[in-house]
Amino acid sequence: MPSGRHKRINVNLLIPFLVIALVFGGLIWQKYRASRVVPPKLHVVQPSGVRTGVLFFVADGSRLAREARELEPCGETTACVKNLLDELFSGPVGELNEALPEGAGFNSVQVVGDTATIDLNRNFSDELPSGSSSEMLAVYSIVDTVCANFPQIAQVKLTIEGAGGARLSHLDLSQPLRPDYTLEREPAAADSGKTTPPSRPTKGTP
């Protein structure tokens, strides 16, 4: 009698284990089959990337100042520079003033090595107000904008209607120009009722 009772107990214990084993076995088999099936290729819509650029306009009529601008995504460097210049030539959207004369535009952009060559239209030189300050602000709004946004571009060569030796009334454009960030506006800092200008950034440092 005792041995028969032990056999019944062992059978009762064995049945649940068999059921559990069968369930897990079925799950594993389904998972294996699913892993062997090649899923259909889905069309994934990538989110449109938005990049932020820095544009240089005029503040207080005397200095350059930066304005952040959201730009369309782009790939190749030349296309990105063109996209950036389109925004610059369209003018500021905030409190800053336009640095470029009315009707100014660019004809082409070429990037070779660390130099970007930008061919400007005739309106850039013809409509530019006379004076060395106006010329400096207009020219370096372009140069600083390009170099600040593209560290791989160290200098900018400006031509006018294809003329490589172009010259304004006060500025010679025959050679590539490096950025000059000392032309930026210097914000006032209040210190015990006195206004102390901060130190100027060095040339070539955005």
VOFIZA-90578 format. One record per atom (N, C-alpha, C, O): x, y negated, z; atom name; chain. Coordinates in steps of 0.02 Angstrom, whole numbers, plus 50000, padded with zeros to 5 digits. Layout:
<nodes>
xx; yy; zz; atom; kette
X; Y; Z; CA; A
...
</nodes>
This chain:
<nodes>
xx; yy; zz; atom; kette
50041; 50061; 50000; N; A
50000; 50000; 50000; CA; A
50042; 49936; 50000; C; A
50027; 49891; 49961; O; A
50093; 49931; 50041; N; A
50132; 49870; 50041; CA; A
50163; 49856; 49973; C; A
50165; 49798; 49951; O; A
50190; 49910; 49938; N; A
50222; 49898; 49873; CA; A
50172; 49873; 49822; C; A
50189; 49830; 49781; O; A
50110; 49899; 49822; N; A
50059; 49875; 49775; CA; A
50043; 49803; 49786; C; A
50032; 49766; 49738; O; A
50041; 49782; 49849; N; A
50025; 49713; 49864; CA; A
50081; 49667; 49839; C; A
50068; 49612; 49815; O; A
50143; 49690; 49846; N; A
50200; 49650; 49821; CA; A
50197; 49642; 49746; C; A
50213; 49589; 49720; O; A
50176; 49695; 49709; N; A
50172; 49691; 49637; CA; A
50119; 49641; 49616; C; A
50130; 49601; 49570; O; A
50060; 49642; 49650; N; A
50008; 49594; 49633; CA; A
50032; 49522; 49646; C; A
50017; 49476; 49607; O; A
50069; 49513; 49701; N; A
50094; 49445; 49716; CA; A
50142; 49422; 49663; C; A
50141; 49364; 49642; O; A
50186; 49469; 49640; N; A
50235; 49450; 49588; CA; A
50200; 49433; 49523; C; A
50221; 49386; 49488; O; A
50147; 49470; 49504; N; A
50110; 49455; 49443; CA; A
50076; 49388; 49448; C; A
50076; 49349; 49400; O; A
50047; 49374; 49506; N; A
50014; 49309; 49515; CA; A
50063; 49251; 49509; C; A
50045; 49198; 49484; O; A
50123; 49261; 49532; N; A
50174; 49208; 49527; CA; A
50200; 49201; 49456; C; A
50219; 49147; 49434; O; A
50202; 49257; 49420; N; A
50231; 49256; 49353; CA; A
50186; 49222; 49301; C; A
50211; 49189; 49256; O; A
50120; 49229; 49309; N; A
50074; 49201; 49259; CA; A
50082; 49125; 49252; C; A
50087; 49101; 49195; O; A
50083; 49085; 49306; N; A
50092; 49012; 49298; CA; A
50156; 48994; 49263; C; A
50158; 48948; 49222; O; A
50210; 49030; 49279; N; A
50274; 49016; 49246; CA; A
50270; 49029; 49171; C; A
50299; 48992; 49132; O; A
50234; 49082; 49151; N; A
50227; 49097; 49080; CA; A
50187; 49043; 49045; C; A
50204; 49022; 48989; O; A
50134; 49019; 49078; N; A
50093; 48965; 49048; CA; A
50135; 48902; 49038; C; A
50132; 48871; 48985; O; A
50173; 48884; 49089; N; A
50216; 48824; 49085; CA; A
50267; 48831; 49030; C; A
50280; 48784; 48992; O; A
50297; 48891; 49024; N; A
50347; 48903; 48972; CA; A
50317; 48897; 48903; C; A
50349; 48869; 48858; O; A
50256; 48922; 48894; N; A
50223; 48917; 48829; CA; A
50208; 48845; 48810; C; A
50217; 48824; 48753; O; A
50185; 48806; 48860; N; A
50169; 48736; 48847; CA; A
50232; 48698; 48826; C; A
50231; 48662; 48776; O; A
50286; 48705; 48865; N; A
50348; 48669; 48848; CA; A
50377; 48693; 48782; C; A
50405; 48654; 48744; O; A
50369; 48758; 48769; N; A
50393; 48784; 48705; CA; A
50357; 48753; 48647; C; A
50388; 48737; 48596; O; A
50291; 48745; 48653; N; A
50252; 48714; 48600; CA; A
50272; 48642; 48589; C; A
50276; 48619; 48532; O; A
50283; 48605; 48644; N; A
50303; 48535; 48638; CA; A
50371; 48529; 48603; C; A
50381; 48485; 48561; O; A
50417; 48572; 48622; N; A
50483; 48569; 48591; CA; A
50479; 48585; 48517; C; A
50514; 48553; 48477; O; A
50438; 48634; 48498; N; A
50430; 48652; 48428; CA; A
50401; 48595; 48388; C; A
50423; 48582; 48332; O; A
50351; 48559; 48415; N; A
50321; 48502; 48380; CA; A
50373; 48446; 48371; C; A
50375; 48413; 48319; O; A
50413; 48436; 48423; N; A
50463; 48384; 48419; CA; A
50515; 48401; 48366; C; A
50538; 48357; 48330; O; A
50533; 48465; 48362; N; A
50582; 48487; 48312; CA; A
50554; 48476; 48241; C; A
50590; 48452; 48198; O; A
50491; 48494; 48230; N; A
50460; 48485; 48164; CA; A
50457; 48412; 48145; C; A
50469; 48393; 48088; O; A
50439; 48370; 48195; N; A
50434; 48298; 48181; CA; A
50502; 48269; 48162; C; A
50506; 48223; 48121; O; A
50555; 48295; 48193; N; A
50622; 48269; 48178; CA; A
50645; 48287; 48108; C; A
50689; 48254; 48081; O; A
50615; 48340; 48079; N; A
50635; 48362; 48013; CA; A
50597; 48326; 47957; C; A
50614; 48331; 47899; O; A
50544; 48290; 47976; N; A
50504; 48255; 47926; CA; A
50533; 48186; 47914; C; A
50543; 48149; 47962; O; A
50547; 48168; 47851; N; A
50574; 48103; 47834; CA; A
50517; 48052; 47835; C; A
50471; 48058; 47795; O; A
50520; 48002; 47878; N; A
50466; 47953; 47881; CA; A
50466; 47909; 47819; C; A
50518; 47899; 47789; O; A
50408; 47884; 47799; N; A
50406; 47839; 47741; CA; A
50443; 47774; 47755; C; A
50443; 47750; 47812; O; A
50474; 47746; 47703; N; A
50511; 47684; 47711; CA; A
50463; 47626; 47719; C; A
50420; 47614; 47677; O; A
50471; 47590; 47775; N; A
50426; 47535; 47790; CA; A
50456; 47470; 47766; C; A
50517; 47461; 47766; O; A
50414; 47425; 47745; N; A
50435; 47358; 47726; CA; A
50434; 47314; 47788; C; A
50382; 47296; 47814; O; A
50494; 47297; 47812; N; A
50500; 47258; 47872; CA; A
50510; 47185; 47853; C; A
50556; 47168; 47816; O; A
50467; 47143; 47878; N; A
50473; 47071; 47864; CA; A
50521; 47041; 47914; C; A
50508; 47040; 47974; O; A
50578; 47016; 47889; N; A
50627; 46985; 47932; CA; A
50605; 46914; 47951; C; A
50580; 46878; 47909; O; A
50614; 46896; 48014; N; A
50596; 46827; 48033; CA; A
50641; 46777; 47997; C; A
50701; 46788; 47990; O; A
50611; 46723; 47976; N; A
50650; 46672; 47941; CA; A
50695; 46636; 47991; C; A
50671; 46606; 48039; O; A
50760; 46640; 47978; N; A
50808; 46609; 48024; CA; A
50810; 46534; 48013; C; A
50810; 46511; 47956; O; A
50812; 46498; 48065; N; A
50817; 46425; 48061; CA; A
50882; 46405; 48093; C; A
50897; 46423; 48150; O; A
50922; 46366; 48057; N; A
50985; 46343; 48084; CA; A
50980; 46268; 48100; C; A
50940; 46233; 48070; O; A
51020; 46246; 48145; N; A
51019; 46176; 48165; CA; A
51082; 46142; 48138; C; A
51138; 46165; 48150; O; A
51072; 46087; 48103; N; A
51128; 46049; 48077; CA; A
51135; 45982; 48113; C; A
51090; 45960; 48148; O; A
51192; 45951; 48103; N; A
51206; 45885; 48132; CA; A
51218; 45836; 48075; C; A
51262; 45846; 48034; O; A
51178; 45783; 48073; N; A
51184; 45732; 48021; CA; A
51208; 45667; 48052; C; A
51190; 45651; 48109; O; A
51248; 45630; 48015; N; A
51275; 45567; 48040; CA; A
51240; 45508; 48005; C; A
51243; 45500; 47944; O; A
51207; 45468; 48046; N; A
51174; 45407; 48022; CA; A
51203; 45347; 48059; C; A
51254; 45353; 48093; O; A
51171; 45290; 48052; N; A
51198; 45228; 48081; CA; A
51158; 45208; 48143; C; A
51097; 45211; 48143; O; A
51194; 45188; 48194; N; A
51163; 45163; 48256; CA; A
51185; 45091; 48267; C; A
51244; 45075; 48262; O; A
51137; 45049; 48283; N; A
51150; 44979; 48299; CA; A
51185; 44942; 48242; C; A
51215; 44889; 48252; O; A
51181; 44969; 48182; N; A
51209; 44935; 48124; CA; A
51285; 44935; 48121; C; A
51314; 44904; 48077; O; A
51317; 44969; 48168; N; A
51390; 44963; 48170; CA; A
51428; 45029; 48179; C; A
51488; 45033; 48166; O; A
51393; 45081; 48202; N; A
51428; 45143; 48216; CA; A
51387; 45203; 48191; C; A
51327; 45198; 48179; O; A
51422; 45259; 48182; N; A
51388; 45321; 48164; CA; A
51362; 45355; 48226; C; A
51391; 45350; 48280; O; A
51307; 45390; 48219; N; A
51278; 45429; 48274; CA; A
51247; 45492; 48246; C; A
51229; 45494; 48187; O; A
51243; 45543; 48288; N; A
51220; 45609; 48265; CA; A
51144; 45618; 48274; C; A
51114; 45595; 48323; O; A
51116; 45653; 48226; N; A
51046; 45672; 48231; CA; A
51041; 45746; 48214; C; A
51065; 45768; 48161; O; A
51012; 45785; 48259; N; A
51003; 45857; 48246; CA; A
50946; 45867; 48198; C; A
50896; 45831; 48199; O; A
50953; 45918; 48155; N; A
50902; 45931; 48105; CA; A
50896; 46006; 48093; C; A
50946; 46040; 48084; O; A
50835; 46031; 48093; N; A
50824; 46102; 48077; CA; A
50829; 46110; 48001; C; A
50800; 46073; 47963; O; A
50868; 46161; 47981; N; A
50882; 46172; 47910; CA; A
50856; 46240; 47889; C; A
50849; 46286; 47929; O; A
50843; 46245; 47824; N; A
50821; 46309; 47796; CA; A
50879; 46359; 47798; C; A
50937; 46338; 47792; O; A
50865; 46423; 47806; N; A
50919; 46473; 47805; CA; A
50953; 46475; 47737; C; A
50921; 46463; 47686; O; A
51017; 46490; 47736; N; A
51055; 46493; 47673; CA; A
51110; 46544; 47682; C; A
51125; 46567; 47737; O; A
51141; 46562; 47626; N; A
51193; 46612; 47629; CA; A
51262; 46586; 47609; C; A
51306; 46579; 47651; O; A
51270; 46571; 47545; N; A
51335; 46550; 47518; CA; A
51351; 46478; 47539; C; A
51306; 46437; 47544; O; A
51415; 46465; 47552; N; A
51436; 46400; 47581; CA; A
51415; 46341; 47538; C; A
51388; 46292; 47564; O; A
51426; 46345; 47472; N; A
51408; 46289; 47429; CA; A
51334; 46273; 47433; C; A
51314; 46215; 47436; O; A
51293; 46325; 47433; N; A
51221; 46314; 47438; CA; A
51203; 46283; 47505; C; A
51158; 46241; 47509; O; A
51237; 46304; 47557; N; A
51224; 46276; 47624; CA; A
51243; 46202; 47627; C; A
51208; 46162; 47658; O; A
51299; 46184; 47595; N; A
51320; 46113; 47595; CA; A
51269; 46072; 47557; C; A
51252; 46017; 47578; O; A
51245; 46097; 47500; N; A
51194; 46060; 47462; CA; A
51131; 46050; 47503; C; A
51101; 45996; 47502; O; A
51110; 46102; 47539; N; A
51051; 46098; 47581; CA; A
51061; 46045; 47635; C; A
51015; 46007; 47650; O; A
51120; 46043; 47663; N; A
51136; 45994; 47715; CA; A
51135; 45923; 47686; C; A
51108; 45877; 47717; O; A
51164; 45914; 47628; N; A
51167; 45847; 47597; CA; A
51097; 45823; 47576; C; A
51083; 45764; 47578; O; A
51054; 45870; 47555; N; A
50985; 45850; 47539; CA; A
50953; 45817; 47600; C; A
50918; 45767; 47593; O; A
50965; 45845; 47658; N; A
50937; 45816; 47720; CA; A
50969; 45749; 47736; C; A
50934; 45702; 47756; O; A
51035; 45744; 47726; N; A
51069; 45681; 47741; CA; A
51045; 45625; 47695; C; A
51032; 45570; 47719; O; A
51039; 45640; 47631; N; A
51019; 45588; 47583; CA; A
50944; 45571; 47589; C; A
50922; 45519; 47564; O; A
50906; 45615; 47621; N; A
50835; 45599; 47631; CA; A
50824; 45550; 47688; C; A
50770; 45522; 47695; O; A
50876; 45538; 47728; N; A
50873; 45488; 47781; CA; A
50855; 45515; 47849; C; A
50836; 45573; 47856; O; A
50861; 45473; 47900; N; A
50847; 45494; 47969; CA; A
50772; 45501; 47982; C; A
50731; 45471; 47947; O; A
50755; 45539; 48033; N; A
50685; 45546; 48052; CA; A
50673; 45517; 48122; C; A
50616; 45512; 48144; O; A
50726; 45498; 48155; N; A
50720; 45469; 48222; CA; A
50732; 45395; 48222; C; A
50711; 45358; 48177; O; A
50767; 45372; 48274; N; A
50777; 45300; 48284; CA; A
50838; 45273; 48246; C; A
50848; 45212; 48244; O; A
50878; 45316; 48217; N; A
50938; 45294; 48183; CA; A
50921; 45264; 48114; C; A
50865; 45270; 48090; O; A
50971; 45231; 48084; N; A
50962; 45198; 48020; CA; A
51000; 45235; 47965; C; A
51047; 45272; 47978; O; A
50978; 45224; 47904; N; A
51010; 45255; 47846; CA; A
51081; 45228; 47837; C; A
51093; 45168; 47844; O; A
51127; 45273; 47823; N; A
51196; 45252; 47810; CA; A
51209; 45243; 47735; C; A
51255; 45207; 47716; O; A
51169; 45277; 47694; N; A
51180; 45277; 47622; CA; A
51134; 45227; 47588; C; A
51079; 45215; 47611; O; A
51157; 45197; 47532; N; A
51115; 45148; 47497; CA; A
51055; 45181; 47463; C; A
51056; 45241; 47450; O; A
51005; 45141; 47450; N; A
50944; 45166; 47418; CA; A
50960; 45193; 47348; C; A
50996; 45161; 47310; O; A
50932; 45251; 47333; N; A
50943; 45281; 47268; CA; A
51006; 45323; 47263; C; A
51018; 45354; 47212; O; A
51046; 45324; 47316; N; A
51107; 45364; 47315; CA; A
51090; 45438; 47316; C; A
51042; 45459; 47349; O; A
51129; 45476; 47281; N; A
51119; 45548; 47280; CA; A
51184; 45583; 47258; C; A
51233; 45550; 47244; O; A
51182; 45649; 47255; N; A
51242; 45685; 47233; CA; A
51223; 45728; 47173; C; A
51167; 45754; 47168; O; A
51272; 45736; 47129; N; A
51261; 45774; 47068; CA; A
51282; 45847; 47075; C; A
51249; 45892; 47049; O; A
51335; 45859; 47112; N; A
51360; 45927; 47118; CA; A
51403; 45934; 47181; C; A
51426; 45884; 47209; O; A
51412; 45996; 47202; N; A
51455; 46012; 47259; CA; A
51498; 46072; 47240; C; A
51473; 46121; 47211; O; A
51562; 46068; 47256; N; A
51607; 46123; 47244; CA; A
51651; 46132; 47305; C; A
51680; 46083; 47331; O; A
51657; 46193; 47329; N; A
51699; 46208; 47386; CA; A
51754; 46255; 47364; C; A
51741; 46311; 47342; O; A
51816; 46232; 47370; N; A
51874; 46272; 47353; CA; A
51923; 46269; 47412; C; A
51948; 46215; 47429; O; A
51936; 46326; 47442; N; A
51980; 46326; 47500; CA; A
51950; 46286; 47557; C; A
51892; 46298; 47576; O; A
51988; 46239; 47584; N; A
51963; 46198; 47639; CA; A
51939; 46130; 47616; C; A
51931; 46085; 47657; O; A
51927; 46123; 47550; N; A
51907; 46058; 47523; CA; A
51840; 46063; 47488; C; A
51828; 46108; 47447; O; A
51795; 46017; 47506; N; A
51731; 46012; 47472; CA; A
51733; 45950; 47427; C; A
51749; 45895; 47450; O; A
51717; 45960; 47363; N; A
51714; 45904; 47316; CA; A
51641; 45888; 47302; C; A
51603; 45931; 47279; O; A
51622; 45826; 47317; N; A
51552; 45805; 47308; CA; A
51551; 45748; 47257; C; A
51581; 45696; 47267; O; A
51515; 45760; 47203; N; A
51509; 45709; 47151; CA; A
51446; 45668; 47164; C; A
51390; 45695; 47164; O; A
51454; 45603; 47176; N; A
51399; 45558; 47191; CA; A
51374; 45523; 47129; C; A
51410; 45518; 47079; O; A
51312; 45500; 47131; N; A
51285; 45464; 47073; CA; A
51307; 45391; 47075; C; A
51335; 45367; 47124; O; A
51294; 45356; 47021; N; A
51316; 45287; 47014; CA; A
51284; 45241; 47066; C; A
51314; 45191; 47086; O; A
51224; 45256; 47086; N; A
51189; 45213; 47135; CA; A
51227; 45209; 47201; C; A
51222; 45159; 47237; O; A
51265; 45261; 47217; N; A
51302; 45260; 47281; CA; A
51349; 45199; 47283; C; A
51351; 45164; 47333; O; A
51385; 45187; 47229; N; A
51432; 45131; 47228; CA; A
51398; 45065; 47208; C; A
51416; 45012; 47233; O; A
51350; 45069; 47162; N; A
51319; 45008; 47138; CA; A
51274; 44975; 47190; C; A
51271; 44914; 47195; O; A
51239; 45015; 47230; N; A
51191; 44988; 47278; CA; A
51219; 44982; 47348; C; A
51184; 44961; 47394; O; A
51282; 44999; 47357; N; A
51313; 44996; 47423; CA; A
51325; 44923; 47442; C; A
51356; 44887; 47404; O; A
51301; 44901; 47500; N; A
51312; 44831; 47522; CA; A
51387; 44816; 47525; C; A
51427; 44859; 47543; O; A
51404; 44756; 47508; N; A
51475; 44737; 47510; CA; A
51499; 44732; 47582; C; A
51460; 44715; 47628; O; A
51561; 44747; 47592; N; A
51590; 44745; 47659; CA; A
51623; 44811; 47676; C; A
51597; 44865; 47660; O; A
51679; 44807; 47709; N; A
51717; 44868; 47726; CA; A
51679; 44911; 47776; C; A
51684; 44973; 47773; O; A
51641; 44881; 47821; N; A
51604; 44919; 47872; CA; A
51550; 44962; 47839; C; A
51542; 45021; 47856; O; A
51512; 44932; 47793; N; A
51460; 44970; 47758; CA; A
51490; 45029; 47719; C; A
51461; 45083; 47718; O; A
51546; 45016; 47686; N; A
51578; 45070; 47648; CA; A
51602; 45126; 47694; C; A
51593; 45185; 47679; O; A
51633; 45107; 47749; N; A
51658; 45158; 47797; CA; A
51601; 45200; 47823; C; A
51607; 45262; 47826; O; A
51546; 45169; 47843; N; A
51491; 45205; 47872; CA; A
51459; 45252; 47820; C; A
51441; 45308; 47836; O; A
51452; 45228; 47758; N; A
51421; 45269; 47707; CA; A
51465; 45329; 47689; C; A
51441; 45385; 47685; O; A
51529; 45316; 47679; N; A
51575; 45369; 47658; CA; A
51583; 45421; 47713; C; A
51580; 45481; 47701; O; A
51592; 45398; 47774; N; A
51606; 45445; 47828; CA; A
51542; 45478; 47856; C; A
51546; 45527; 47892; O; A
51484; 45450; 47839; N; A
51423; 45487; 47856; CA; A
51421; 45552; 47817; C; A
51397; 45603; 47842; O; A
51447; 45551; 47755; N; A
51450; 45611; 47714; CA; A
51507; 45657; 47738; C; A
51496; 45716; 47750; O; A
51566; 45629; 47745; N; A
51625; 45669; 47763; CA; A
51616; 45701; 47831; C; A
51627; 45762; 47839; O; A
51595; 45663; 47881; N; A
51587; 45690; 47948; CA; A
51531; 45742; 47951; C; A
51537; 45792; 47986; O; A
51477; 45730; 47915; N; A
51421; 45777; 47915; CA; A
51444; 45845; 47888; C; A
51428; 45897; 47917; O; A
51479; 45844; 47832; N; A
51502; 45907; 47802; CA; A
51551; 45943; 47847; C; A
51544; 46003; 47860; O; A
51602; 45908; 47871; N; A
51655; 45940; 47910; CA; A
51631; 45962; 47979; C; A
51654; 46013; 48006; O; A
51584; 45925; 48009; N; A
51559; 45944; 48075; CA; A
51518; 46008; 48072; C; A
51518; 46047; 48120; O; A
51484; 46019; 48017; N; A
51441; 46078; 48011; CA; A
51477; 46139; 47981; C; A
51454; 46195; 47988; O; A
51532; 46127; 47948; N; A
51570; 46182; 47917; CA; A
51643; 46176; 47938; C; A
51683; 46143; 47904; O; A
51661; 46209; 47993; N; A
51731; 46204; 48018; CA; A
51782; 46227; 47967; C; A
51840; 46206; 47971; O; A
51762; 46270; 47920; N; A
51810; 46294; 47870; CA; A
51826; 46241; 47818; C; A
51874; 46249; 47780; O; A
51787; 46187; 47817; N; A
51800; 46131; 47771; CA; A
51837; 46077; 47810; C; A
51809; 46047; 47856; O; A
51899; 46064; 47791; N; A
51941; 46016; 47828; CA; A
51939; 45946; 47798; C; A
51953; 45897; 47832; O; A
51921; 45941; 47734; N; A
51922; 45876; 47701; CA; A
51871; 45875; 47645; C; A
51850; 45927; 47619; O; A
51852; 45814; 47625; N; A
51801; 45805; 47574; CA; A
51827; 45757; 47521; C; A
51851; 45702; 47537; O; A
51822; 45777; 47459; N; A
51841; 45734; 47402; CA; A
51777; 45707; 47371; C; A
51734; 45745; 47349; O; A
51772; 45641; 47370; N; A
51713; 45608; 47342; CA; A
51729; 45581; 47272; C; A
51778; 45545; 47264; O; A
51689; 45600; 47224; N; A
51695; 45572; 47157; CA; A
51629; 45537; 47139; C; A
51577; 45551; 47170; O; A
51631; 45493; 47090; N; A
51571; 45458; 47069; CA; A
51561; 45469; 46994; C; A
51602; 45447; 46953; O; A
51507; 45504; 46978; N; A
51493; 45521; 46908; CA; A
51553; 45555; 46875; C; A
51569; 45541; 46817; O; A
51585; 45599; 46914; N; A
51641; 45638; 46887; CA; A
51708; 45604; 46889; C; A
51759; 45635; 46873; O; A
51711; 45540; 46908; N; A
51774; 45503; 46910; CA; A
51813; 45521; 46973; C; A
51793; 45501; 47028; O; A
51867; 45557; 46965; N; A
51906; 45579; 47024; CA; A
51944; 45524; 47057; C; A
51960; 45529; 47117; O; A
51960; 45471; 47021; N; A
51998; 45416; 47050; CA; A
51954; 45357; 47069; C; A
51974; 45300; 47063; O; A
51894; 45371; 47092; N; A
51846; 45318; 47108; CA; A
51872; 45274; 47165; C; A
51908; 45297; 47209; O; A
51853; 45212; 47161; N; A
51873; 45165; 47213; CA; A
51816; 45117; 47227; C; A
51786; 45089; 47181; O; A
51800; 45107; 47291; N; A
51750; 45058; 47310; CA; A
51785; 44991; 47320; C; A
51845; 44985; 47307; O; A
51749; 44941; 47341; N; A
51779; 44875; 47349; CA; A
51836; 44876; 47400; C; A
51885; 44840; 47392; O; A
51827; 44916; 47453; N; A
51877; 44918; 47506; CA; A
51906; 44986; 47520; C; A
51956; 44992; 47555; O; A
51877; 45038; 47493; N; A
51900; 45106; 47507; CA; A
51922; 45141; 47443; C; A
51890; 45138; 47391; O; A
51979; 45175; 47449; N; A
52005; 45214; 47393; CA; A
51982; 45286; 47402; C; A
51996; 45318; 47453; O; A
51945; 45312; 47353; N; A
51918; 45380; 47357; CA; A
51958; 45429; 47314; C; A
51934; 45485; 47301; O; A
52017; 45410; 47293; N; A
52055; 45453; 47248; CA; A
52083; 45514; 47282; C; A
52099; 45564; 47249; O; A
52089; 45512; 47349; N; A
52116; 45569; 47386; CA; A
52062; 45598; 47432; C; A
52017; 45562; 47454; O; A
52066; 45663; 47448; N; A
52019; 45692; 47495; CA; A
52022; 45657; 47563; C; A
52075; 45636; 47585; O; A
51965; 45652; 47596; N; A
51961; 45618; 47660; CA; A
51946; 45668; 47716; C; A
51904; 45713; 47708; O; A
51981; 45660; 47770; N; A
51968; 45701; 47829; CA; A
51917; 45665; 47874; C; A
51912; 45604; 47871; O; A
51880; 45701; 47915; N; A
51829; 45668; 47956; CA; A
51860; 45619; 48006; C; A
51917; 45628; 48028; O; A
51822; 45569; 48023; N; A
51843; 45520; 48073; CA; A
51785; 45510; 48123; C; A
51739; 45472; 48111; O; A
51789; 45547; 48178; N; A
51735; 45544; 48227; CA; A
51741; 45485; 48275; C; A
51699; 45477; 48319; O; A
51793; 45444; 48266; N; A
51798; 45384; 48307; CA; A
51748; 45331; 48285; C; A
51740; 45280; 48319; O; A
51715; 45343; 48229; N; A
51665; 45295; 48205; CA; A
51597; 45305; 48238; C; A
51550; 45269; 48223; O; A
51593; 45353; 48283; N; A
51529; 45367; 48316; CA; A
51513; 45313; 48368; C; A
51557; 45279; 48393; O; A
51449; 45308; 48383; N; A
51425; 45262; 48434; CA; A
51453; 45283; 48502; C; A
51455; 45343; 48517; O; A
51473; 45235; 48541; N; A
51496; 45250; 48608; CA; A
51441; 45233; 48658; C; A
51426; 45174; 48668; O; A
51409; 45282; 48689; N; A
51356; 45267; 48737; CA; A
51382; 45232; 48799; C; A
51437; 45246; 48822; O; A
51342; 45185; 48824; N; A
51363; 45147; 48883; CA; A
51355; 45190; 48945; C; A
51307; 45228; 48951; O; A
51401; 45182; 48992; N; A
51398; 45219; 49055; CA; A
51397; 45168; 49112; C; A
51444; 45130; 49120; O; A
51343; 45168; 49150; N; A
51336; 45120; 49205; CA; A
51376; 45142; 49265; C; A
51370; 45199; 49288; O; A
51418; 45097; 49290; N; A
51459; 45111; 49349; CA; A
51462; 45049; 49392; C; A
51499; 45003; 49379; O; A
51421; 45049; 49445; N; A
51417; 44993; 49492; CA; A
51399; 44929; 49456; C; A
51428; 44876; 49468; O; A
51351; 44934; 49410; N; A
51327; 44875; 49375; CA; A
51370; 44855; 49317; C; A
51353; 44808; 49281; O; A
51428; 44890; 49305; N; A
51472; 44872; 49250; CA; A
51467; 44925; 49196; C; A
51455; 44984; 49210; O; A
51475; 44905; 49135; N; A
51472; 44951; 49078; CA; A
51543; 44970; 49058; C; A
51583; 44927; 49039; O; A
51558; 45035; 49062; N; A
51625; 45059; 49045; CA; A
51620; 45107; 48987; C; A
51588; 45159; 48992; O; A
51651; 45090; 48930; N; A
51647; 45136; 48873; CA; A
51688; 45198; 48885; C; A
51743; 45194; 48912; O; A
51663; 45256; 48864; N; A
51702; 45318; 48872; CA; A
51759; 45320; 48822; C; A
51761; 45280; 48775; O; A
51805; 45366; 48832; N; A
51861; 45372; 48785; CA; A
51836; 45397; 48718; C; A
51788; 45436; 48715; O; A
51867; 45375; 48666; N; A
51846; 45394; 48599; CA; A
51870; 45464; 48582; C; A
51924; 45484; 48603; O; A
51831; 45501; 48543; N; A
51855; 45566; 48519; CA; A
51910; 45556; 48468; C; A
51912; 45505; 48434; O; A
51954; 45603; 48463; N; A
52008; 45598; 48415; CA; A
51984; 45616; 48346; C; A
51933; 45650; 48339; O; A
52021; 45594; 48295; N; A
52002; 45611; 48227; CA; A
52005; 45686; 48217; C; A
52049; 45720; 48244; O; A
51957; 45711; 48178; N; A
51957; 45782; 48162; CA; A
51928; 45826; 48216; C; A
51929; 45887; 48208; O; A
51903; 45798; 48271; N; A
51872; 45837; 48323; CA; A
51798; 45821; 48328; C; A
51781; 45766; 48351; O; A
51754; 45865; 48307; N; A
51682; 45849; 48308; CA; A
51654; 45847; 48377; C; A
51594; 45834; 48386; O; A
</nodes>
